[in-house]
């Protein structure tokens, strides 16, 4: 008879850091480090890695630019609230990050950040975030949010993204100037760092050589960041290998253009779910009624 440990295992990872391994019945797995609340691995039933992780993972010198939450030690939440009960399977872990005196020096607001990382019975990777203003001084706070999702791809020059065409975006390489996407699909031949605005709830990342497609579905996150550093930027980054840009693409659900403001006691929820489907998948099938997500 299967035990709980089949689905959730607490153990040690790189440098003795605490991590949680999630396993679902068909063979998909995910690894979550309590440091940073980061998902560092998501593998399919063939044990193929689906997420990109730099060989220099662990060098955190440059992570502060992404917010202090991914540079802090989270705790396993023993008593999660109903807000994070979206997982239908048994392979999930609830993490929590609260303000401390150290955090108050960096960001002077009291908060509670809950994160559920789950694998669905079909292997989909699901992230659900709940952030609450726990202030006792009556003051609201404002923040932006993004899931830093790095996909492992075979060859970035053979990848395209569908679902963002014709949308407006802010170009971080041009002082966040606003443009409108012109192509039928997004392809990559140089550095890209864009924030797409008012995006659909579903985005497809097609890896032609691997003959598979990632489908990103999101709720509560109107924007989408698309990033690849390309060769020159990759060589200048301390936490990125010189040639690793060829095998990664960052497409992340985000809320950037219009920051979220919470009054004391208020809570915000955001969710991102990633599926893997055969390469015949295309943007015309983004309607869930037209495709069955089988993992």
N, C-alpha and C positions, 0 to 999 in steps of 0.2 A: 504494500500500500504506500502511495506517495506521501512524503512528508512535506511540511512547509519549506524545508531547505531545498527541495527540488526547484522551487520557484524563486526564492530569495535567499541569498547567501551573504553573510557579512564576513569580510576577510581583509587581509592586508594587501596593498598594491605596491607601486613604485615608491621607493624610499620609506617603506613601512607605513605609508599613508592609508587610512581607513577607506575601504571601498565596499560597494554592494554589487553583487552580480545577480542580475535578473535572468530567469530562464522561462520560456514558455514551452508548451507541450510539443510543438512541432520542431523545436530546435533553435529558434531565434534566441539570441542572448544580448544583454546590454550591461555595460559596466558604468557605475556612477561613483565618482570620488566625492567624499564629504568635503574635501578642500575645494572650495569654489562651487560646490554643487554641480559639478561638470560631468556630463556623459562623455566618456572617453572612448567608448567602443559600442558598436551595434553590428552584430553579425547575423547573417541569414542561416538557414538550416544546413547549408554547405560549408559553414564556418568562414564564409567570405566577409571581410570587413566592408562596411558600408559608409563609415564616417572617416574623414581625414583627421589624422593627428600628427602634428609635426614630430619629427625625430628628436627635436629639441624641447618637447613638452616638459614642463617642470621649471623652465627659466621664466620667472614671473616678473622680471624687471619692467616689462612694458605693458603689463595687464591693467594697471590702474586707470588707463585711459578708457577702459570699458566699464568702469564702475567698480566700487569696492566689493560688491557681492561675490564676484568670481575670484577674489583674492582673500577670502575669509573661510574659516572652518565652520561648516554647517553641522547641525545635529539631526539625528533621526527623530522625527516627530512621533511620539508614542500615542498621541491622541488627536488625529487629524479631524478637522471640521468637515461638515457635509460638502463644502465647496469643492473638495478635491476627490469626490467619489465617482469620477467619470470612467475610471477603468473598469472593464467588464471581466478581466481575468484576475489571476492571483499573483502575477508577477509585477509587483510595484513596490516602490518605497516612497515614503513621505518625508521630506526634509524641511527644516525650519531654520530661519536666520532671524535673530532679533537684534535690536540696537544694543550696544554696550557703551561703556564710557569711551572706549577707543574709537568706535564708530561715530559717536556724537562729536568728537573733535574734527572728524572729516566731513560729516554730513549731520548737522545739528537738528535731527528730527527723530522722534521715537517711532519705530515701525515694527511690523511683523510680516515676514516674507515666507510664505509656504510654497513649496514646490513638490508636486507629485511627478515622478518619472515612472512610466508604466509601459509594459509590452501587452498589446492586445493578444487574444488567443491566436490571431493570424500573424503575429509578429510585428505589427505596426508599432512604431516608437511614438509615445504620447507624452507631452510635457504640459502640465497645467500649473499656472502660477496664480497665487492670490497674495496681494499686497494690501496691508491694512495700515491706516494712520492710527498709531497707538499713542498719539500725543495727549498730554495732560495739561498743556498750556493753551488749548483752544485754537492753535494755529494750524492752517492747512499746509501741505507741502506739495511740490510739483516735481515730476520726474519723467524721464523718457525710458523706454524699455526695448530690448532686442534679445532674441535668442541667437547666439552666435553659432549657427549650424554650418559646419564645414563638411561638405560631401566629398567622398573619395571618388574621383573619376579617372578613367583610363588615360585620356588625353584632352586637355582643356580646349585645344583647337578643334576638337570633334564633338563638342558639347553645345547644346542650345537650350535656352530657357523659353518656355511658352507660357502665355497668360499675362505678360506685362507689356506686350506690344501696344502702341498708340497712347500709352499713359504718360503723364508728366512725371519728371524725376528731378531731383536735386543732385548736381554733380559735385561730389566732394573734391574732385581734382580741379575744379574751376570755381572755388570759393562758394560752393553750394548754389551756383546759378541754376535757374530753373529752365529745363528743356522739355521737349516732347519726343518720346521714342518713335523713331521712324520705321525701323525694320519690321519684317513679318515675324521674326523671332530674334532673340538676343543671342549672338555668337561672340567669340572671344579671340582677339588677335593682339591685344595690348592690355595695359593696366586698366581695370574697371573699379570704380568705387561710387556707386549710385544709390540714391534712396528713392524708390518708386512710391508714388503717392496714390491713395484711394485705390488700392489693389484688390483684385478679386480674392475670394476665400480659398481658391485653389490655384497652385502654380506647379508646372511640370518642368523637371530638369531631365533632359534626354541625353543619355550617354550612349552614343552610337556604337562605339567599339565594344562595349560591354553588353550591348543589346538589352539594356534595362533603363527604366525611367523611375525617378523618384517623384512622388506626388506629395507636395506639401499642402496641408490644409490648416487653416488658422481661424481663430475667433478672437475678437477684441483687439486685434492688431491690424490697423488699416494700412500700414506701410510695409515695404519689403526692401531690404538692403541686398545688393548684389556686389560682390567684391572678389577680385583676384589681383594680387600684387604685381604679377608678371616678374620679369627677370631682375630688373634693376632694384626695385623695391624689396624683392625677396632677399637679395644679397645684403641689403642694408638692415634687415630685421634680425635682432639677436635671437628671437625664438622661432625662426623659420629657416629651413634648409635652402641652399641656393637654387636647387632645381625642383623643389617640391611644389612650386606654383603650377607645374604641368599636370599635377595629379589631384588638384583640389579646386573646389568652387564653393564660395560662401553665398548661400541664399537664405536669408533669415527673416522671419516674421518680426515686425517691429512697430513701435509707435514713437515716431521721431518728430514729424512736422508739427503736430499739435500735442504738446506734453499733457500728461495726465495730472490732474489736481485732485487731491483727496482732503476732505475736511476730517477733523478728528472723529474716529469711529467708522469712517467710510472705508470701503474695500473695492479694489479693482481686480478683475480676473482676466487672464489671457491664456490662450491655449494654442499649441502647435502639434500637429500629428503628421507623421511621415510614413508613407507606404512605398513599397517597391512593386512595380508591375512590369510586364513584358514590354519590349521596345516598340511594339506595334501601337502602344498608347500614344495619343497625341492630344493637343489642346481641344480638339473637337469633342473629346470624351470627358471633359472636365465636369460635365454634369454627372453626379453620382448615379443617376438613374440609367446612365448609358454604359457603366462599367462596374464590374464587381471587384472590389479590392480583396484579393486573395493572398496578399503577402508577397 
